[in-house]
Amino acid sequence: MNALTDIFERLQAVVDNPVKQLDGFIRSGKKVVGCFPEYTPNEIVYAAGMVPFGVWGAEGREISEAKKYFPPFYCALALSSLEMGLDTALNKLSAALIPTLCDTLKCLGQNWKSGVPQVPFIQLVHPQNRNTPAGVAFLVEQYKKVAKQLETLSGQAVTEESLKNAISLFNLRRAALREFSSVAAQYPQTITPQMRNTVIKSGYFMDVLEHIEAVREIIARCRALPQEEWSGHRVVVTGIIADSPSILQILADNNMAIVADEVAHESRQFRQDVPEDCEPYEAMARQIAELEGCSLLFDPEKKRGGMLVDMVKKNNADGVVYLLTKFCDPEEFDAPIVKKHLDKAGIPSIIIEIDQQTKTYEQARTALQTFADVLSA
């Protein structure tokens, strides 16, 4: 257990101080690209000889300068991400790669371009009809455009071989994280909700090979432990982001173990591999074309509800916790549709509003305590 604790503490140190990680990459002579929510082509960044570095806002960061660009009733993820650019915390990035998947991200990219000119802005436009031949072809061209911009910054060409190698490497991490997620469900006493989040989140700030090694070591050490019995509740979590230490601790306090998730910041990033059976840009576009369950991707059939029902059954879960990002219109539109699917299947669920700027979650604590009582009934 001591060795396992040591690994978790090392990864927690990375999560607690990502700027230190950024400085470490810079000192080693590497250029770093900020990769913003939700789907950036990390493989292209890596193939260009640069380090992809996740930027998904910051919990509890005071917002001052960003309010000059955004109204206060805006997604805190965008507010805090822009704030970090405006207060020079991200000055050492070689570029900011920002998709335009929603109105908020479109504005974030343009405001970054205006307010943080010292860090070049690279725009990525995903097609609306992503799973049509035209949509795939459009995204291929977008990826090639991004590659050209990254090549200019890095001085290293993105070759077909380097991109294929990057895809294989990141697929290895996806596989490792899928296995970790499964193992975490089997060892809920050892891997708390916070530890689970730490293992996944740390990968946004680490070299991919180093992260794969750490995840594999955690898996091996967990499997060496005796099987754990769990008398608490087993829940599936969904939403944009579950990166709230307060909420994760409340789940733990109420004996809730996360046995699976459908969260954009977590499993949706590694749920499915990039195909390795075709030209690499097309393969990456196909991955996005086939991805389902996301409120930011065109989904007229609204499949996430059905996916969560299947996830609950597969993982023998007791219920679903929907972490609704405050002021996120796509999520707010999807939440009642998801709940309708769950209600129809007889699966208990609760919607908890979260915000990176919220300092206390006492209302959420009361709601989750009540939800725990419902699951116990």
Summary of the structure (lengths in Angstrom):
residues: 377
radius of gyration: 20.0
end to end distance: 34.1
largest distance: 61.7
contacts: 1261
relative contact order: 0.13
helix: 53%
strand: 12%
